[in-house]
Amino acid sequence: MAVKHISHFLLWAGVFISACGFLVGQVSRIPFIHKCISAKYANAISGQRRLLSTGSLKASDRGFKEIARAYDERLSTNGPQRLTVVSISADLSDIYPVKGPDGPAMGSGISLLLSDGKTISSDNLDLAGRVASLKDSGVLFWSIIIFVFGQIVTILSRYLPKPRLIPCKNPEVVQNTSNQNKDLSDAGGI
């Protein structure tokens, strides 16, 4: 009987795990799951907000590493050394109209100071696009992994060994036991 309960438990656990895999795939609609699944994106958003509110982002600030990595392809190598971003600053006093992906928007300049002393210029819309590209990194992978794991658990629940009924060699023993319980219940013992 215990095997039957285990197979039912595994069946429902597999269905639950598969549903969780589906929810991970819908992460853009469920913000608290998004923070768990795509921590790089959550950190980059935090860094972007800090940069656009204070005007600077230092290497020790949350989200700096993610934003700096988003600009990696614009960095060229300087001989054997790889250039890195030292600090990021935004010119909040110079706001200008720009054409954004969803229509007119307000832009401001962003400068990335590199380890060799040079700067790279960008703007807040470019930064927003680079941060948005981190949004779905890893989501599809984890969604598929969790969903497939749930399906495997569900399938395994069907292949557990079925409990075998052991035939009773002496049916009188079973009958005598039930009669004894009946006698006890009549006497008020059970």
C-alpha positions in Angstrom: 0.0 0.0 0.0 2.9 2.4 0.7 4.2 2.0 -2.8 0.9 3.2 -4.2 1.0 6.3 -2.0 4.6 7.0 -3.1 3.6 6.7 -6.8 0.6 9.1 -6.3 2.9 11.5 -4.4 5.5 11.4 -7.2 2.8 11.8 -9.8 1.5 15.0 -8.2 5.0 16.2 -7.3 5.9 15.9 -11.0 2.9 17.8 -12.1 3.7 20.6 -9.5 7.3 20.8 -10.6 6.3 21.0 -14.3 3.9 23.8 -13.4 6.7 25.6 -11.7 8.8 25.2 -14.9 5.9 26.8 -16.8 5.8 29.7 -14.3 9.5 30.3 -14.7 8.9 30.7 -18.4 6.3 33.4 -17.6 8.8 35.3 -15.4 8.2 38.7 -17.1 4.7 38.6 -15.8 5.7 37.6 -12.2 8.2 40.1 -10.8 9.2 38.3 -7.6 10.2 35.2 -9.6 12.1 37.4 -12.0 14.3 38.6 -9.2 15.2 35.0 -8.2 15.7 33.7 -11.8 17.5 36.6 -13.4 19.6 38.2 -10.6 21.8 39.9 -13.2 18.9 41.8 -14.6 17.6 42.8 -11.1 21.1 44.1 -10.2 21.5 46.0 -13.5 18.1 47.7 -13.0 19.2 48.7 -9.5 22.5 50.1 -10.9 20.6 51.9 -13.7 18.3 53.6 -11.3 21.1 54.7 -9.1 23.1 56.0 -12.0 20.2 58.0 -13.4 19.2 59.4 -10.0 22.6 60.2 -8.5 24.7 60.7 -11.7 27.4 58.2 -10.8 28.0 54.5 -10.3 31.1 53.2 -8.7 32.6 49.7 -8.9 31.3 48.9 -5.3 27.7 49.8 -6.2 25.1 47.2 -6.9 24.6 46.6 -10.6 28.0 48.1 -11.6 29.4 44.8 -12.7 26.4 43.9 -14.8 26.3 47.2 -16.6 30.0 47.2 -17.2 29.7 43.7 -18.7 26.9 44.9 -21.0 29.4 47.3 -22.6 32.2 44.7 -23.0 31.9 44.4 -26.8 32.7 48.1 -27.1 35.9 47.7 -25.1 39.0 46.9 -27.2 42.0 45.2 -25.9 45.1 47.2 -25.1 47.9 44.9 -25.9 48.0 41.9 -23.5 45.7 43.7 -21.0 42.0 43.7 -21.2 40.3 47.1 -20.6 37.8 47.3 -17.8 35.3 49.9 -16.8 36.4 51.9 -13.7 33.4 54.1 -13.2 30.2 55.2 -14.9 28.7 58.7 -14.8 25.6 60.3 -16.2 25.3 64.0 -17.1 21.9 64.7 -15.6 22.1 68.4 -16.4 22.1 67.8 -20.1 18.8 66.3 -21.0 17.8 66.3 -24.7 14.9 64.8 -26.8 15.7 61.6 -28.6 13.8 59.1 -30.7 13.3 56.0 -28.5 12.0 52.6 -29.5 8.5 53.5 -28.3 8.5 57.1 -29.6 10.0 60.3 -28.4 12.0 60.1 -25.1 14.4 62.2 -23.0 18.0 61.3 -23.3 21.1 62.1 -21.2 24.7 61.4 -21.8 26.5 58.6 -20.0 30.3 58.2 -19.8 32.2 55.1 -19.0 35.7 55.6 -17.6 38.1 52.8 -18.7 41.2 51.4 -16.9 43.5 53.1 -19.5 42.0 56.6 -18.7 39.9 56.9 -21.9 36.1 57.3 -21.9 33.3 55.7 -23.9 30.2 57.9 -24.5 26.7 56.5 -24.5 23.2 57.6 -23.5 20.5 56.4 -21.2 18.5 54.8 -24.0 21.5 52.7 -25.1 22.0 51.7 -21.4 18.3 50.8 -21.1 18.6 48.6 -24.2 21.6 46.8 -22.8 20.0 46.3 -19.4 16.8 45.0 -21.1 19.0 42.4 -23.0 19.8 40.9 -19.6 16.2 40.4 -18.8 15.7 37.0 -20.4 19.2 35.6 -19.9 18.8 32.1 -18.5 15.0 32.2 -18.2 14.3 29.8 -21.1 17.1 27.4 -20.0 15.8 27.2 -16.4 12.2 26.9 -17.5 13.0 24.0 -19.8 15.2 22.2 -17.2 12.5 22.5 -14.4 9.7 21.5 -16.7 11.6 18.4 -18.1 12.6 17.4 -14.5 8.9 17.5 -13.5 8.0 15.4 -16.5 10.7 12.8 -15.6 9.3 12.6 -12.1 5.8 12.1 -13.4 6.9 9.4 -15.8 8.9 7.6 -13.1 5.9 7.5 -10.8 4.2 5.2 -13.4 7.1 2.7 -13.3 7.4 2.1 -9.6 6.9 -1.6 -8.8 3.3 -2.4 -8.0 2.6 -3.9 -4.6 2.2 -7.7 -4.8 -0.6 -9.3 -2.9 0.7 -12.3 -0.9 -1.9 -15.1 -0.9 -2.9 -16.2 2.6 -2.0 -19.8 3.2 -4.4 -20.3 6.1 -7.7 -18.4 5.7 -9.0 -19.6 9.1 -6.3 -17.4 10.8 -7.6 -14.3 9.1 -11.2 -15.3 10.0 -10.4 -16.0 13.6 -8.6 -12.7 14.0 -11.7 -10.8 12.8 -13.9 -12.8 15.1 -11.7 -12.0 18.1 -12.0 -8.3 17.2 -15.8 -8.7 17.0 -15.8 -10.4 20.4 -13.8 -7.6 21.9 -16.0 -4.9 20.5 -19.1 -6.6 21.9 -17.4 -6.7 25.3 -16.6 -3.0 25.1 -12.9 -3.5 24.7 -12.6 -1.9 21.3 
